[in-house]
Amino acid sequence: MKFALIKERKNPPDRRVVFSPQACQKIVSDFPNAEIIVESSDVRVFSDDEYSNLGFRVTNDVSDADVMFGVKEVPIEALIPNKKYFFFSHTIKKQPYNRALLKSILEKNIEFYDHESIVDSNNLRLIGFGYYAGVVGAYNGLRAYGLKFGSFSLPKAGTFKDRTALEAYLDTIELPNIKIVLTGKGRVGNGAKEILDHLKIKEVSVEDYLTQEFNEAVYTQVDVLDYNVRKDGKIIDIYDFFNNAEDYESTFMRFAKVSDLYIAGHFYGDGAPYLFTREDAKSKDFNIKVVADISCDIDGPVASTIRSSTIENPVYGYDPITESEVDYMDDDAIAVMAVDNLPCELPDNASRGFGSMFYNSVIPAFFNNDKDGVLERAKMTENGKLTPRFAYLQDYVDGKE
């Protein structure tokens, strides 16, 4: 089985890769029937020489490989027919801007696996960059607070070689007595939590956070039942929320009244109540001054996120009264950090973390007849057709949706 690491061609350039040179070395060592070639790239966080020095062939032509591994969407003109491809296609939610991509994948008889569709038997995702989105998102949120209030200064995350250097710089700042609420306890939320813990910010219970004042920076990490309640007052369990989100209403305002910085690392499901609305943000009781929206759902559950921002210009202002974008330094503005490709700022660590998950969850399936069904569940297209699991995308491909 010959694998290829393909060059990232999407703009703006993405420096991440599925496997670091060391990860490639582990694969060919542990699976003797595996061969890996590397498409030359002047963008990738690991240089061509780092791969070739470990014995991997670096070439401009990877057409002799069986399976192509990439990160972001592959431009249609770069797709090689009759191959297997893995990358984030951003099509499984019927995103209009990538319909032509999925259509071309079918026309070119490509067997396609979306990283987002790699799940276990319970449909839980096995791989992703969410953890490092949380790490960078928390850092960027703190940076945005420092920019707005001038209380400390942090450089952009992308200026650091890796996470170790980023955390070393964090050790030089001193936070004011602020309250930070963090939503989400999955990969994203826990990545953000590690940054707060590295800073030795005190974690407090929900009750203490809501009722007490502190003479130091504190945070609380909350899950969906901490900021949602059933409309009928019943207390069931978290699975009831996931299955019947429309029966719930948000109580997030109790956190908004006492928080200075909000880090949004939650997953937002269809039908779930918004955390805070535009009307909520108009309230005199709304105290949040900075929002780091890692989840970045536009015009969604976090009302101040009216657009995504960029690594180059990561912070904008939201005026809750006019519901419009303003300078984030305006006195009445909520500073919003809503970068939608956060892991790109720490491409070394993000790539290593992603590769480790991919090695553990996916690579064995190529050599054990996919005994756990990982590849079968993830396969979106085969023989020029959508697989049964993804047949719901047919109208989307046909342009009927």
Beta strands, then each sheet from edge to edge (+ up, - down):
strand 1: 2-5
strand 2: 35-39
strand 3: 57-59
strand 4: 67-69
strand 5: 84-87
strand 6: 111-114
strand 7: 179-183
strand 8: 202-203
strand 9: 218-222
strand 10: 228-230
strand 11: 248-250
strand 12: 261-264
strand 13: 290-293
strand 14: 315-319
strand 15: 324-326
strand 16: 334-337
strand 17: 381-382
strand 18: 385-386
sheet 1: 3+ 2+ 1+ 4+ 5+ 6+
sheet 2: 8+ 9+ 7+ 12+ 13+ 16+ 14- 15+
sheet 3: 10+ 11-
sheet 4: 17+ 18-
end
